[in-house]
Each structure stands twice: as C-alpha cells, then as structure tokens.
Amino acid sequence: MIDRSTPALGDLFQDIILEHYRRPRNKGALQDATVNVHMNNPTCGDEVHLHLVVEEGVVRDVAFEGEGCSISQSSISMMTQMLKGQPVEEGLRLAERFKEMMHGDADAAKDKALRDARALAGVSKFPTRVKCALLGWDAFEEAVERQG
C-alpha cells in the first residue's frame, strides 16, 4: 500500500526548484562587483550575467541577472546562496561536486554541502538539460579564472 499522506521525494525536489525559480535569491545587479561574466547557452537561450565581489580569496558578495528555464535560473539561485561568504577554493570544490552530480554521481547527489542544489540531481537523466543546470557554475569558474 502506498502512503499518500506524505509527498514523494520527487515532488519535494520539484517544489524546491520552482521556489528558486519563482523567487530567485541574489538576483539583480551588483554595482561594486570585482568581476562580471556573461554566459549563455545558445542551444536553448538561457543566459546569466554573474557579478562577484571577491576580496582576499573570499566571495564576499554574488548576484546575477539573466533569464531562462527553471533549471538554469533555479540552479544559479541555489549556487549564489552556496557561494556567498565562501573561500573561492571552496566554491570551486562545490562547482566540481555539482558537475559530478550532473554526470550521475550518486555520492555527489547525497553531499549535504550542495544544499538545495541536490534537488537538481534528476537533471542528470536528461543530457540536453545538464548544460542548463551548469550554466551558472560555468560562469563562476570563468569569473575565478578572470579574477586571476
């Protein structure tokens, strides 16, 4: 017998994704950014303008502007929450872990350090959508490279 009194895990994950899409965290311009990166996914039209304030090797602030599907925009929103206040090296570690999850790594999907982003683990089953989920993370890695 199936217990219908509690929502399925997939439903909870979908709710988290939609919550970040409808009410994105850290969305907007960041006037004092030390690095800005624009990236887009020409396949589907998703785009992000990522703004970072990096001081003494720490992501002091992060914001984004952009538009696209619920996967790209919620992933970026989740990412900004994880990056704010983190050392750049930890941000790069999280980016690598997220990529591992997007490529089907079950251990990465259970990594609590990924916080809400674990809700996107199912995207790995849809190769054409993986680029959507990775857009913000790719922009972060590009920003770190530019920051030098």
C-alpha positions in Angstrom: 0.0 0.0 0.0 1.3 3.5 -0.9 1.2 6.1 1.7 -0.4 9.2 0.1 -0.1 11.3 3.2 3.4 12.4 2.5 4.6 13.8 -0.8 7.1 11.9 -2.9 10.7 13.0 -2.8 10.5 14.0 -6.4 7.6 16.3 -5.6 9.7 17.9 -2.8 12.6 18.4 -5.1 10.3 19.9 -7.8 9.0 22.3 -5.2 12.5 23.5 -4.2 13.4 24.1 -7.9 10.2 26.0 -8.5 10.7 28.1 -5.3 14.1 29.2 -6.5 12.8 29.9 -10.0 9.8 32.0 -8.8 11.7 33.7 -6.0 15.4 33.7 -7.0 18.0 34.5 -4.4 20.6 37.2 -5.1 19.0 38.3 -8.4 19.9 41.8 -9.5 22.9 44.0 -10.3 25.9 44.3 -8.1 27.4 47.7 -8.6 30.7 47.1 -6.8 31.5 43.8 -8.5 35.2 43.0 -8.9 34.4 40.6 -11.8 31.5 40.2 -14.2 30.8 37.3 -16.5 28.2 36.9 -19.2 27.4 33.4 -20.5 24.6 31.9 -22.5 23.5 28.6 -23.7 22.8 29.1 -27.4 21.0 25.8 -27.7 18.1 27.0 -25.5 18.7 30.7 -25.0 19.4 30.6 -21.2 21.7 33.4 -20.1 23.4 34.7 -17.0 25.3 37.8 -16.1 27.2 36.8 -12.9 28.6 39.5 -10.6 31.1 38.7 -7.9 32.9 40.7 -5.2 36.0 38.7 -4.4 38.3 40.0 -1.7 41.3 38.2 -0.2 40.2 35.0 -1.8 36.7 35.0 -0.5 33.4 35.5 -2.4 32.1 38.5 -0.3 29.0 39.0 -2.5 27.4 37.5 -5.5 24.4 38.4 -7.7 23.1 37.5 -11.1 20.9 38.8 -13.8 19.5 36.6 -16.6 16.7 34.6 -17.9 16.0 31.1 -19.0 14.3 27.9 -18.0 13.5 26.9 -14.4 16.5 24.6 -14.3 19.1 27.2 -15.2 17.7 30.0 -13.2 17.0 27.9 -10.0 20.5 26.4 -10.3 22.0 29.8 -10.4 19.9 31.0 -7.4 21.0 28.0 -5.4 24.6 28.5 -6.4 24.7 32.1 -5.3 23.4 31.0 -1.8 26.2 28.5 -1.5 29.0 30.8 -2.8 28.3 33.9 -0.7 30.9 34.1 2.1 32.9 31.1 0.9 36.6 31.0 0.0 37.0 30.8 -3.8 38.7 27.4 -3.4 35.6 26.0 -1.6 33.4 27.5 -4.4 35.5 25.7 -6.9 35.2 22.4 -4.9 31.4 22.9 -4.8 31.4 23.5 -8.6 33.3 20.3 -9.2 31.0 18.4 -6.9 27.9 19.8 -8.6 29.3 18.7 -12.0 29.9 15.3 -10.7 26.2 15.2 -9.6 25.2 16.4 -13.1 27.1 13.5 -14.6 25.2 10.9 -12.4 27.5 10.5 -9.4 25.1 9.2 -6.7 27.5 10.1 -3.9 27.7 13.7 -5.0 23.8 13.8 -5.1 23.9 13.0 -1.4 26.5 15.6 -0.5 24.9 17.9 2.0 27.4 20.7 1.0 25.3 21.1 -2.2 22.3 22.1 -0.1 19.2 22.9 -2.2 21.1 22.1 -5.4 20.7 18.4 -4.6 17.1 18.8 -5.8 18.6 19.1 -9.3 20.2 15.6 -9.3 17.5 14.2 -11.5 18.6 16.6 -14.3 21.5 14.2 -14.9 19.0 11.8 -16.6 18.3 14.4 -19.3 21.6 15.2 -21.1 20.2 18.1 -23.0 19.3 19.9 -19.7 22.6 19.3 -18.0 24.0 22.4 -19.7 21.1 24.4 -18.3 22.0 23.4 -14.8 25.7 24.0 -15.3 25.4 27.5 -16.8 25.9 29.5 -13.6 28.6 27.2 -12.4 30.5 27.6 -15.6 30.1 31.3 -15.3 31.6 31.1 -11.7 34.6 29.2 -12.9 35.1 31.7 -15.7 34.9 34.5 -13.2 37.5 32.9 -11.0 39.8 32.5 -14.0 39.4 36.1 -15.0 39.9 37.3 -11.4 43.3 35.6 -11.5 
